[in-house]
Amino acid sequence: MNAKWGIRAMVFIGGIMLVLCFAGTQVSAAENDLFVIAQVNHQTVASGISTREPVQGVKVAVLDEAGVLVGEAVTDDMGEAKISVPSRAGYTVQLDTSTLPDQLSLITGTSNSFVILADDFKTQIKRVSFFIGDVGVSTTTLVEKISQRAADGIRLGLIIALCSVGLSLVFGTTGLTNFAHGEMITFGGLMAFFLNVTLGIPLLVAAPFVVAFGGLFGLGFNWVIFARLRKRGVGLVSQMVVSVGLSIMLRNMFLFQFKGRTRPLDDFSLQKGMDIGPIKITPRDLTTGIISLVVLITVALVLQRSRTGKAVRAVSDNPNLASATGIDTQRIIQIVWCAGGALAALGGIFRGLDEQVGFQMGSGLLFLMFAGITLGGLGSAFGALVGGFMVGVLVEMASLVVPSELKNAPALLILILVLILRPQGILGKKQRVG
Amino acid sequence: MDWIRIIENTFRAFAGVDAAYFALAAIGLNVQFGYTGLLNFGQAAFMACGAYGLGLTSQYFDISFWWGIPIAMALVIILALLVGIPTLRLRADYLAIVTIAAAELVRLVVRSVKFKRIFGGSDGINTFSNEFRALNPFQPSAQYGIWPFRYNGYTMFTLLVGWSLVAVVSVLVWLLIRSPWGRVVKAIREDEDAVRSLGKNIYSYKMQSLIIGGFCGMLSGMVFALDRGSVQPDNYSRDVTFYILTALVLGGLARVMGSIVGPMMFWGLYVFSDNFLRQLVQSAPLRIGGVTIIQSTQVGAVNYMLVGLGLIILMSKRPQGVFGNRNEMALDGR
C-alpha cells in the first residue's frame, strides 16, 4: 500500500472520527440510565394536516406495577417530561389532567394513563405520547389540501435540487455515480447538530461553518479515494462499488457516534405556522425555502456566467476535449466535489430543520435524488436543479392520492418512464447512452 | 475473554445457515455482475420475492407451501422485467439506480399498512413453515454434529437444504457458464458492441441473466425464511444486497468457487469480529484514559463499518478477491 495514500486516508478518517466524537459525547453520557419520556402535544388539524405543538407545564407521573410512585416530572418547552426509572420493568405513566392548560383536554377516546411493558424498552429510553386538543372533522377544502401539498412539495423539491447538484456534476465530470452522496447530506445535518446542540452555537452562526466543513468533506472523498482510483485507471463500475462501501462505512460511523435516534436541532425547532392564503407554513420553512431558491439561482448563474462555471460545464460535456483546450480537469473535478459537498451539507441543515437529524437522513433521500437527476438528465447541472425540484413536488403531491408510507413510489414510476421514453432526461443531450 | 466460545461461534458461522443463504444470493449476483456485468443493487428484492412467495401461500392464498415456488418465480420474473426493460439497453449505472430504488420500494410495499392483509405489514408472516418443519428427518431439539460444528436438529435440516441447494445451483451455474450461453454473456461483459455486431440479441441475454440471478436470489430468500420460520420486511433492506456484494467480492468475482467461499469467509470474519468486540465490552465499556472508546450498543455499527471498509479496500486493491482472476475483471461502465 502506498504510504502517501495511507496517510491521506488516516487524516481523513481520523478527522471525521474526531468531529463525530464530539457530536456523540453529550449523548452517550445521558444514555447510561433508563428513562421514560412522556411527550405531551396539542394536536390541531388544519388544511388536512395535523400539526402538533408541545405543551409545557403538564405533570406526568410514573408508577410501578404495584402502583407505587417511581417519579414525576413536569413537561418542558419541548413538551417532554423525562423520568428516570430503575430497571426494565412494567410501568404505568399517568398524566395529571388537572395540570393541563385551560380549555384543553385529552383527545376524546384516549386515556390519561399509559401502560409500558418491560419489553418496550428497546433502547434506554421509552417514549409515550399524550395528545390533547380536539381532532374534529377536517374542514379543509380540496383547494386548501392541494395548495398545502404543493407548498410542501416545493420545499422538498428545493432541498432535493440543492443536494443533487453535486451528485449530477460529479457524474458529469468523472462518470462516477456516487452512492455515498447521501452521507454528505447526513454529515451536514450531524455537523449542524454538533455545533448547534452539543456546543450551543446559534445555528445562524454555525451554518457557514457546516457548509465549509461539507465542502472539505466532499473534497476529502476525492482526495482520499476517487482521485487515486481515477489515476490508477480503475473502472467506473469498480469505483461505483467503492462508493457503496464508503456509504456503508460512513453511515455506520454516524450510527456509532450519533446512535439510532433522530433528534431535533435546538434553534427554530418549534414554531407556530403562519397562514398565508390557503397554506400554513412556519417562518422557518419559508426562510429555508427562500434561501434554497436564492442558492440555486446563484449556482445556476455561476455555471452559466462565470469562467469556472463554464469550465465545469465544458468538462461535464466532454472531459477530453475540455482538457485539450487547456482546462485543468483535475482542478475542476476538485471544485465540483467541494461545491457538491457544501451544497449537500446546506441541504442537510435544511433537512435537519425540516425533519430532525438522524444517521440515515441522507441515504433516505438518495433514491429521490437519483430519480431527480435521471429525470433532469444525468450529468447536467441544470437538469439536477429542474429534475430534483420536480421530483420533490411530485412526491408530495402524490401523497394526496397514495398512502403517505408509499409516497416515494411515484418517484420510481418517473424513473422507469423517463428511462423508457427519454433516457437522456429533460435537459440531457440526445446521445447513445447504451 | 472466552476464546473457546469465540472460535466455536466463528467456525459455526463459517458453515452456518447465514453463509448458505448468502452463498445462494451471491451465486445469483455473480451470474449478473461477475459474468454479465449487470450491476444489480437490488438482490435483496429478489430474495424478498422468494420469501414472500412462501409467505403468501399461508397469509393470502391458504395453500400448500410448495406453491410458494411457482409464486415466487412469477414474482421474480415480474420484478426482473420491471427493472430490466427500461434499463438493460442503457449504461450499467442505470440498472444500479433502478434496482436500488425498486428494492427499497418492494420493502416499503410489503411493510405498508395498506397491504397488511396480503403481506403482513411490518410484523411479517410466520405461519408458512409448519409443512416444512414436518419434513425434518432430524430431532428438532437434539444436538448434531462434531465440535465445533454443532447445531440443533432444526438448524441441521435448514443447513442440509441450504447447502444442497448451493451445491446444485453452483454446478448448474458452472455448466451454464461453460455453455455457449455463458460465453456470450461473458463477451457482453467485455465488449457489448462486439457481441452485437455478431448478431446476438444482447438485450435478451442480459434479461435472461438477470432472471437467472434473480432465481438464485429467490432460493436464498426462501432458505432464509424457512430457517427463521418468518418473513420480515426489514430483513430485505438495501444493505443486505451490499453485504452480499462484499462477500462476493471477497471470494472473487466471476468464479463459482468465489461465490461460495466468499460468504463463508464473510460470516466467519463477521461473527469473529462481533463476538470478539462483544466480549471485550461485555462487562464495561472499553475506556482508554477515561475516554469511552466503544460500548456494547456500538458493536453492531463497528462491525458494519469494517464491512464497508473491507469493500472499499477489496474493490480498489484486490478486485479479484481471493479466488478471482484479474484478467476477468476488466469491468468498466463506459
Interface residues (C-beta under 8 A of the other chain):
Chain A: M1 S28 E31 T123 G175 T177 F179 I225 R228 L229 V234 G235 L236 V237 S238 M240 V241 V242 V244 G245 L246 S247 I248 M249 L250 R251 N252 M253 L255 F256 K259 L366 F367 F370 A371 T374 L378 P403 E405 L406 N408 A409 A411 L412 L415 I416 L417 L419 I420 P423 V433 G434
Chain B: G37 L39 F41 L82 I85 P86 T87 R89 L90 R91 A92 D93 Y94 A96 I97 V98 I100 A101 A102 E104 L105 L108 V109 S112 V113 K114 E192 D239 F242 L245 T246 V249 T292 Q295 T297 Q298 G300 A301 V302 Y304 M305 V307 G308 L309 G310 L311 I312 M315 S316 K317 P319 A330 L331 D332 G333 R334
